[in-house]
Amino acid sequence: MRPKAGAAKPCVGPIRLRDWLGMRRFMRRACDAPDALVPPMDTFRSTGAALTDPELARILEKDELGTWALDVASIEALWEKLQADRPAVVLEFGAGVSTVMLARYAQWRAAEGAERPIIVSIEQNAGVREKVEQRLASLGMSEGVHMMHAPLSETSRYRIDLEQVKQRLDGRAVDWLLIDGPAGPEGCRDSTLPDVMPLCRNGARWFLDDALRDGELGILREWSRLRGVEVEGIYPIGKGLATGRLRENG
């Protein structure tokens, strides 16, 4: 059975990056505060019980969402996009409730009779990686999900072994990316997407959480200047959910 799509849909399309940058310039003139575009945390703090997919709501009912984890609206939007895009190979940065969501997606696709998607989740904290891995095992949702530990460098970037990632991908190209890591100082995610572009197919869809923070806005501006990276904009949900595609011809 097809799971119920999220009712909390984003706007028709993402708002362009240059419009968000314009708003940030205005806010700097009005009040020179960091992350001025990010709503207060209490605005979107909730639990997984608020999710519209019954199985996701059951699994995540006791998880606090909207602080360190993805918020309800962002999970709903991503869940809807997963159902629409039906990616076969997903690469995630930053394990947690999002990994559970991706494992649930893989489970659903297999139940539909499709080949089970490959999910590769890269996490900087070995303890978190182990905890999420154990959680998936207890839920019977480990199949097709590969958890990888990638510690950070001195400059707070992932130390990613692309050859090891390729092995987990079983020689297939990534067609969907969810970037919610690493956690660290402002700007630490700037190399995350460029580093793994060689593993991705032409047209691969990517998402970046926390996109309304100053650091991520700066990263998106850098990515928009890279050959092969298309920044479509940012959905005004949670702390901002940016999206775009990778193009061979830029």
C-alpha positions in Angstrom: 0.0 0.0 0.0 1.2 3.5 -0.8 1.9 5.4 2.4 0.0 8.6 2.9 1.9 11.6 1.6 2.7 14.4 4.0 -0.1 17.0 4.3 2.2 19.8 5.2 3.5 20.6 1.8 6.1 23.2 0.9 5.2 26.1 -1.4 4.8 25.4 -5.1 8.6 25.8 -5.6 11.6 26.8 -3.6 12.3 30.5 -3.2 15.4 31.6 -5.1 18.6 32.0 -3.3 19.2 35.6 -4.4 15.8 36.5 -2.8 16.9 35.0 0.5 20.3 36.7 0.3 18.4 40.0 -0.3 16.3 39.4 2.8 19.5 38.7 4.8 21.1 41.9 3.7 17.9 43.8 4.8 18.0 42.0 8.2 21.6 43.0 8.6 20.6 46.6 8.2 17.7 46.2 10.6 19.4 44.1 13.2 22.9 42.8 12.9 22.1 39.4 14.5 23.5 36.0 13.5 21.1 33.7 11.7 18.4 36.3 11.6 16.3 34.4 9.0 16.0 31.3 11.2 12.8 31.2 13.3 13.0 30.6 17.1 13.5 26.9 17.9 10.1 26.7 19.7 8.4 27.6 16.4 8.9 24.1 15.0 9.7 21.9 18.0 7.5 18.8 18.0 7.6 15.0 18.1 7.4 12.3 15.4 3.8 11.6 16.5 2.8 14.7 14.4 3.9 13.0 11.2 1.1 12.0 8.7 2.6 8.7 7.6 1.2 6.2 10.2 4.3 4.0 10.2 6.8 6.9 10.5 4.6 8.5 13.2 4.6 5.2 15.1 8.4 4.7 14.8 9.3 8.3 15.7 6.5 9.2 18.1 8.8 9.7 21.0 11.6 11.5 19.1 11.9 15.2 19.6 12.0 16.9 16.2 12.9 20.5 15.2 15.9 21.1 17.4 18.9 19.0 16.5 16.9 16.7 14.3 14.9 17.6 11.2 11.6 19.3 11.9 8.2 17.8 11.1 7.6 20.0 8.0 11.0 19.2 6.5 10.5 15.4 7.1 7.0 15.7 5.4 8.5 17.5 2.4 11.3 15.0 2.1 9.0 12.1 2.4 6.8 13.5 -0.3 9.8 14.1 -2.6 11.0 10.5 -1.9 7.7 9.1 -3.0 7.7 11.3 -6.1 11.3 10.8 -7.2 11.7 7.2 -6.1 15.5 7.3 -6.0 17.3 4.0 -6.2 20.5 5.2 -4.5 20.5 7.7 -1.6 23.5 9.2 0.1 23.0 10.9 3.5 25.3 13.0 5.6 24.3 13.1 9.3 22.6 10.1 10.8 19.5 10.2 13.0 15.7 10.3 12.5 16.4 11.1 8.8 18.1 7.7 8.5 15.0 6.0 9.9 12.9 7.9 7.3 15.2 6.7 4.5 15.1 3.2 5.8 11.3 3.4 5.9 11.3 4.6 2.3 13.5 1.6 1.2 11.1 -0.7 3.1 8.1 0.8 1.3 9.7 0.5 -2.2 10.6 -3.2 -1.6 7.0 -3.8 -0.4 5.8 -2.3 -3.7 7.8 -5.0 -5.6 10.6 -2.7 -6.7 14.3 -3.4 -6.2 15.2 -2.3 -2.7 17.0 1.1 -2.8 20.5 1.5 -1.5 20.9 3.9 1.4 24.4 5.0 2.5 24.5 7.2 5.7 27.7 8.9 6.6 28.1 10.0 10.3 31.0 11.9 12.0 30.3 10.5 15.5 31.0 6.8 15.9 28.6 6.5 18.8 25.8 8.0 16.9 26.4 5.7 14.0 26.3 2.7 16.2 23.1 3.9 18.0 21.3 4.5 14.7 22.5 1.1 13.3 21.2 -0.7 16.4 17.9 1.2 16.2 17.4 0.1 12.5 18.3 -3.5 13.5 15.7 -3.5 16.3 13.1 -2.2 13.9 13.9 -4.8 11.2 14.8 -2.0 8.8 18.6 -2.5 8.3 18.4 -4.2 4.9 20.0 -2.1 2.2 21.1 0.6 4.7 24.9 1.0 5.0 26.1 3.1 8.0 29.6 4.6 7.6 31.8 6.5 10.1 33.7 9.4 8.7 35.6 11.5 11.3 36.2 15.1 10.7 39.5 16.7 9.7 41.3 19.5 11.6 39.2 21.9 9.5 35.9 20.2 10.4 35.4 18.5 7.0 34.5 14.9 6.5 37.4 12.5 5.9 35.5 10.5 3.3 37.1 7.4 1.7 35.4 7.5 -1.7 36.5 4.0 -2.6 34.8 2.6 0.5 31.6 4.6 -0.4 31.7 3.2 -3.9 31.8 -0.3 -2.5 28.7 0.3 -0.4 27.0 1.8 -3.6 27.7 -1.5 -5.4 29.0 0.3 -8.4 25.9 2.4 -8.9 25.6 6.2 -9.1 23.9 8.3 -6.4 20.7 9.9 -7.5 19.5 11.6 -4.3 21.5 13.3 -1.5 20.4 14.6 1.9 23.0 16.8 3.6 22.5 17.5 7.3 26.2 17.3 8.3 28.7 17.6 9.5 27.9 19.4 12.7 30.6 22.0 13.5 31.7 25.6 12.9 30.0 27.9 10.4 30.8 26.9 6.9 31.9 23.3 7.7 29.5 21.8 5.1 31.0 23.7 2.2 33.0 20.7 0.8 30.4 18.0 1.5 28.6 18.2 -1.8 31.6 18.9 -4.1 33.6 16.0 -2.5 31.0 13.4 -3.6 30.0 14.8 -6.9 32.1 12.1 -8.8 29.8 9.5 -7.2 26.6 11.1 -8.5 24.7 10.7 -11.7 23.8 13.6 -14.0 20.6 15.2 -12.7 21.0 13.9 -9.1 18.8 15.7 -6.6 20.3 17.2 -3.4 18.8 18.7 -0.3 20.6 20.8 2.4 19.1 21.3 5.8 19.6 24.4 8.0 19.8 26.4 4.8 18.6 29.7 6.3 21.6 29.9 8.7 24.3 32.4 7.7 26.9 29.7 7.2 24.7 27.6 4.9 23.6 30.7 2.9 27.2 31.4 2.2 27.8 27.8 1.2 24.9 27.9 -1.2 26.3 31.0 -2.8 29.6 29.2 -3.2 27.9 26.1 -4.7 25.9 28.2 -7.1 29.2 29.3 -8.7 30.5 25.8 -9.1 30.3 24.1 -12.5 27.9 21.3 -12.3 25.9 22.5 -9.3 22.4 24.0 -9.8 20.9 25.7 -6.7 17.1 25.9 -7.3 16.4 27.7 -4.0 15.2 27.2 -0.4 11.9 26.0 0.9 10.7 28.3 3.8 10.2 25.4 6.2 12.0 24.7 9.5 15.5 26.1 9.4 15.4 26.2 5.6 15.5 23.2 3.2 17.6 24.0 0.1 17.4 21.9 -3.0 19.0 21.7 -6.4 20.5 19.3 -9.0 23.9 18.2 -10.2 24.5 18.7 -14.0 27.4 17.4 -16.0 27.4 20.5 -18.2 26.8 23.0 -15.3 
